[in-house]
Amino acid sequence: MDRTARLYKIDQLLHERRVVPTAIFLDQLEISPATLKRDLEYMKNRLNAPIAWDREKRGYRFTEDAAAIKHYSLPGLWFNASEIHALLTMQHLLSTLQPGILAPHIQPLLARLQALLGEGDHSADEIQHRVRILGMAARNIGYQNFEILGSALVKRKRLIIRHYNRQRDETTEREISPLRLVYYRDNWYLDAWCHLRNELRCFAVDVIRQAIMLEKPAKTVADKKLDEVLGSGYGIFSGKRSAWAKLKFTPEKSRWVSAENWHPNQKSSFDKDGSYLLAIPYSNDRELVMDILKYGGDVEVLSPQTLRRRVADELRRACGQYSSREMLEAR
């Protein structure tokens, strides 16, 4: 509990109990006597709280000094980072929800969220005006088969899907056993057992062109195996871990990257010159290569050589496009 929360709790106890013994404060706030003393002094000296010790009743209470009460006020409440993100994200998602079975329940939920946002000393309208939640990587494509995928998932039934592969620009039909839906970087993905490839695969939901639920029971895969295959390496398109990528960031860029968490099992250290060394497990390098490339000349792939060559080839290809254009413009 941070200081602001404690001050509000002290104020609440004093109003509810009239006289509050020290033991009650310590138990309710879970703090030491020294911390309680500092909090009470802060409230009295900085916030003009009319708090006094009642010798007869052996506890703290508010005095009846009208002038003192007039000048007493607590600091404005504010949400922590996770609370404000959750509230505004829920509000945004509910506002953009298309008509469906939840339609009769949406307005009461939105009204409750509005009330929660306005419970502090700041109005809900002011918070919404001053705080923005941006989803920059969301693909603006409808999820027309989402309900079928979700139904098959909870009913434990297999699916026939027509899946478009952007990389190869082709559509394939395959039978899958859906295992779990994952919301990652503002997009939905379906972890499933692919009966065509006979292995676990991750499918982007927005490129599933058609989905038909079958009566055949879905294959069951243990959560432990699912996490080992699809959760052990870097990114959403991971497989069984097969290699570690070792990256070196410049001292300047290290100030940002060293504060980021790329993978739960990452290993990191600083070089003598201030460079940041980061090692992360991966198997499928699609997403990792994209994230490395966005740092341009501020990162170097140290190993493995296959990844180093892949990134170098992409950089040469990019430079080639600019060089060709400059040559044409020079002519």
Secondary structure, DSSP 8 states (H G I E B T S, - for coil): --HHHHHHHHHHHHHHHSEE-HHHHHHHHT--HHHHHHHHHHHHHTS---EEEETTTTEEEE---HHHHHT---------HHHHHHHHHHHHHHHT--SSTTHHHHHHHHHHHHHHHTSSSS-HHHHHHH-----TT------TTHHHHHHHHHHTEEEEEEEEETTTTEEEEEEEEEEEEEEETTEEEEEEEETTTTEEEEEEGGGEEEEEEEEEE-----HHHHHHHHSSSSSSS--S--EEEEEEE-HHHHHHHTT--S-TT-EEEE-TTS-EEEEEEES--HHHHHHHHTTGGGEEEEE-HHHHHHHHHHHHHHHHHHHHHHHHHH-
